Amino acid sequence: MEKEEVKQALHELFGSQIRFNKDFDRNLSKLKEGMVDEFVEWCNKCKNNQELGSVPPKRKFRHLYVFFRKIASDIRVTLIKEQNSDFIEIHLDEHKGYDDIRLKLGYKRSSYYGS
């Protein structure tokens, strides 16, 4: 699948309100075809409540529901949904970006920040 095909499939799955992180295209191009297919299938499972997500520990983000997945050895995906509502963000990142999201939401204390 081409990058635009993947984005179109995700828009069809989640709706036009879904936002992609700035490095989404670059990180998507690092994935092999089979990994891209598995990524889209995982998104479909999240949408259909077949994957387990969680509510972020930080109080200010308790209105969200978050799904995490490792796709390749260095690529991670974070899918964010408003509880009882729409999916709003999808982040395809390397370790640093993934850690930044987890730190922001309260899931971890990042080693990048001397924590």
N, C-alpha and C positions, 0 to 999 in steps of 0.2 A: 504494500500500500504506500502511496505517496503521502507526503506530509499533509497536503490539503485534503486528501481523501480521509485520512485519519481524523483531522479536525472536523470535517463535515460529518463523519460518522458519530463523533462525540457530541456535536451540536444536535444531531437528530436524536441521540439517546437522552441527553440531559436538557436540551432546550437551548435557546439562543442566549440565555443569561449566563451560561458557563464562561468563566474567564480562564485563560491560560497564562502561565508564568512567562517571563520574557525569554527564558532559555529553552522553552518547550521545543521549538523546531530544531534547534541545535542538538539537544539531547535525544530527540526522536530519531534523528538521522544516524545516531550511533547504534541504534538497535537493529538487529537482524530481523528479517521478515517474520519468522516464527515468533519472535519476542513481541513484535508489534501486534500480531494477531492475538497472542495471549493477553497482552495489555488491554486491548479493546474488549476481549471476552471478560476479563476481570472487572472492567468498568460496567459491563452489562450485568454481571452478578451483583455488584454493589447496588446498582439501580433496582434490581429485583429482590433485594434483601436476602441474598444468598451468601454474603460475606459479612464477617463480624467487624464492626467499627467500634469507636468509643467516644465518649464525651471528654473534651479536654479538661485537665486538672485545674487550669486557671479559671477563676470565677468569671472573669469578663468574657470568656469564650464558651461558657456552658450552654449557650443557645445553639452550638454547632455539634455536628457529628462527623468524625474524621476516620478515614480509612487509609492505611499505609500498606505499601508493598514494595518489595525488592524485585526489580525486573532483570537487570544485568548485574555484573559484578560491581559496577560503579554507578548504576542508575537506580533511583528510587522514585516512587510516585506517591503523592499525597492527594487524596480526593476529599474535598470539604463540602459538607451539606449542612444547610440550616435544618434543625430538628423539625420534623413534620412539615417540611417544605421542599424547596428545590436544591439541587446540587449547584454550588456557586463557583467553586474554584477547583482547578486541577493543576498540580505542580509536578513537572517531570524534571528532577534535579540530580546533581551529583551529591556526594556526601556533605559538603559544606552547606549547600542550599537546603538540603534535607534536615540537617542539624539546626539551621536557622529557624525553620518552620516549627520543628519540635520544641525548640527553646521558647519561641514566641507563644506557643500554645500551652506550655508548661509541662510537656512530656519528659523533658530531660534538661540536665545542666550540661552545657556543651564544653568540651575540652578546648575548643577554639577560643573561649573567652576566659580561660583560667579558672573555671568553676570546679 
